[in-house]
Amino acid sequence: MHYVRIGKKALNLDSIAYCEVQAWQDELTVKVYFTGSANNTPLVFGEAEAKDLWKYLEYIAEKPV
């Protein structure tokens, strides 16, 4: 399992099905959808946490396997 702490939340990156980034003017939000989640309700991160999470996800995506 691969956990990352963003703000007060700890996420298991293995259970993330989809991430959606929304940017309006200078505000950024990230919606995180999890596999097996009831009604597929996303976890939504606001400005500061969204930037940290997205930066980390981009870092992980660029790492060689």
GIBEL-V692897 format. One record per helix or strand of 3 or more residues. SS is the DSSP state (h for helix, s for strand). FROM is the first residue (numbers start at 1). LEN is the number of residues. If there is no record, write none. Layout:
ss:SS from:FROM len:LEN
ss:SS from:FROM len:LEN
This chain:
ss:s from:3 len:4
ss:s from:9 len:4
ss:h from:13 len:3
ss:s from:16 len:9
ss:s from:27 len:8
ss:h from:38 len:3
ss:s from:43 len:3
ss:h from:47 len:16
